[in-house]
Amino acid sequence: MGLSQRSGRADCRTERTVRNRKEKRFNALLDKRMIHCYNKKTERTLFLEKKVEVGCMRKQVYSLLVDNTPGVLSRIAGLFSRRGFSIDSITAGVTADPRFTRITVVASGDERILSQIEKQVRKLEDVLEIKLLNDEEAVYRELILVKIKADATLRPGIIAIADVFRAKIIDVEKESLIIELTGAQSKLDAFLNLLDGYEILELARTGITGLSRGNKDIADAEEILRKRAEENGLD
């Protein structure tokens, strides 16, 4: 057998192996519903928006410890906007150490999107730490202000509902009153459902803020800053 014939057979086997690998990879991605379009002519797979079932979508709460610098909130929100990530709510406030800010972000998506959010946010220079909070190991709270149309005849019924939820009446006028309520998101939603028969004039929600339970994963800001300085080659 000539050298050219052996070389031709080797090329065929290599081509067949590559084709089989591409087919296996394509089928695997197809099973995971990650293929949007496949061009047979160019043998290119186009990875566009992942198609997911409604049941695969969920919410995730991210707790970020960031540098307290001007524009840090806009840079983080800008990342979500550029990447097309959905933000359900975002809250921010200075921590006990005025050098740092705690930002709580609630985002929706499938597992792939939520994982990408964590990876992309972690890359930001302002972010010192990011934690994924869950219901079992964290405490969430949200504040809501509700202005309700209420004359003298409607006021007792509204106040009775507020008392059940331990809400506060923080302003009363002749034709309206404002109620303040703090609690978990489910508590606030239940409160609003009971007010369905009344006319809500205005409503404001702060969005979720939260902290992990216990002291096992409390961030040591000084240690984080020291590691960052070492990575940047600073003394």
N, C-alpha and C positions, 0 to 999 in steps of 0.2 A: 504494500500500500504506500502510495506516495505521500510526501510531506504535506502537499496541498490538500489531499483528501482527508488526512488526519486532522489538519487544522480546520477544515470545513465542518467536520463532524463535531469537533470541540466547540466551534462557534454556535452550532445548532443546539447542542446541549446547554450551553450558557444562555442562549436566547430563550430556550424552553423553560429553564429554571427561573429566569427573571420574570417571564410571563406568568408562571405559576405563582410566584411570590406576589406579584401585583394582583392577581385574581384573588388569592387568599386574603390579602390586605383589604381589597375592595369589599369582599363578602363580609369580613369581620366588621368593617365600618358600616356596611349596609344593615347588619343585624343590630348595631347600636343606634341606628337612625341618624347617623352623622353625615350621610351623603346627600347632597342637594342635587347635584348634576354630574353626569359622567360622560365625557366626550370620547367615544371609541376611536374616532379618527386620529386624534392627537394623543390618545391614551393618557389624558390628564383628568384628574379628579378635582372638581371645584368644591371647596369647602366653604359653604356660605352659612346662613343662619341655621342652627341645629333645630330640627323639628322634634318637639317634645309633646308628650301628652300633658293635659291640664293637671293631672295628678302629680306630675313630676315637678311642677313649679312649687316653690316654697319661699318663705321669708327667712333672712339671716340677719342677726344683729352683730355689728362689728364695733368694738370699742378700741379707739385709736388714741395713743398718747403721742402728741406732736409738739414740736417747738412752738412756743408762743411768739410768733413773728407775724408781721403784717402780711395779709394776703394768703395765709396758710389755708383758710377755709375755702377760698375761691379756687386755689390750686387743686385741692382735693375734689371739690365739686366739678371742676373743669375736667379732671381725669374721667369721672363718670360720664360726663357729657360727650367727650371725645370718643370714648369706647362704646357709647351707646348703652351703658348700664342704667338700670332703673333705680332711682332713689325714692323710697317711700317716705322717709323722714330723715332729717339730719339735725343734730343739736350740738352745741359747743359751749364750753365754759372753762375758765382758768382753774387749774388744780390748786392744791395747797401750796405747791411750789409755783410762784408766778412765772417761772421760766417756761412752764409747760401748759398745754391745753388738752383737755379731754374731749374728744369728738365721738359721738355715737351715731352710727349710720345704720339705717334699716334698708336693706335692698331685697329685691325679688328676682328670682330666676331659677333655672335648673342647676344641677350640681356642677356642670361645667362652667357656667357663667359665674356662679358664686365662688368657685375656686379661682377663676381668672381675676375676680375682683380682689380677692385676698393677695394674690401674687403681684398685681399691678400696684395696689396701694402700698404694699411692703417696699416696693422699689423707690418710692418717693423719698427725697432727701429729708423732708421735714418730719417724716414718720419715725418715731423711736420704737414703737411697739404696736402691734395689732393683735387683738384677741377676738376669738369667735365666741359669743355668748349664747348659751342655750337655756331653756326654761328650768332645767333641773339644777344647774350650777350657777345661776345668776338671778339678780333681782332687777325688775324693770318697773319704771314709773313714768307716768305721763300726766301733764296738767291740762285741764280744759276750762275755758271760760265760756259761759252760755248766757246770752242776753235773750230773755223771753218776754213776749208781750203778755202783760198780766195786770188786769185791773183788780179792784178790791174783791170781786167775786171769784176770780180765778186764783188769786194769790195763795189761799190756804191749801189748795190741792197741790200746787207746785212745791210749797214749803214742806208738805208731808212727804213728797217723793224725795226731796233733797235730804230730809232727816233720815230716811231709810238708808241712803248711801253715804251718810255723814258728810254731805257737801256743805259748803259755807255760802250764805247769802252775803255778798260783799257790797252790793249797791241796790237800793230800792228807790224807784221813782213812782209817780202816780200811775203810769201806764206800762211800766216794765220793771224787771229786776235782773240782776246779774248773779249767776251762781258759779262758784269755783269748786272744782272737784279734782282730786289727785288720786291716782291708783293705776292698776294694771289696765291694759288696753281693753280687755274683756269687760271690766267693771264700767269703764267709760261708755262702751258701746251699749251695755245693758241700760245704763242711765238714760242715754239718748233715746233708746227704744221706748222707754216709759214716758218720755216727753213728746211722743209722736202726736198726741192729741192737742198739743199746744203750738202756738206760732213762735218759732225761733227766729228772732230778728238778726242776730249775729252770733257767730261761733268761732272760737280760736283754740287750736290745739298746739301744744309745744312740740310734739313728737316724743318718741321714746328716748329715755336716757337710762343707763343701767350700769351695774357693777357686778363682778363675779363674787360669789360667796367665799367666805373664809380668807385665809392669808397665804395660801400655798403658791399662788401665781402673781403675787404683787410685784410690779415692775420696780427694780432698783434703778432710778434714773441716772444716778452717778455711774453705776456699772455700765449702763447702756452707752452713756456719753464716752466713757473710757474706751470701750470696745470700738466705738465709731472713730475715735481719734487714732487708735492703733491701726484700723483698716485704712485710714486716710494718710498714714505715715507721719502723724503728728506726735509731738512729745506729750 
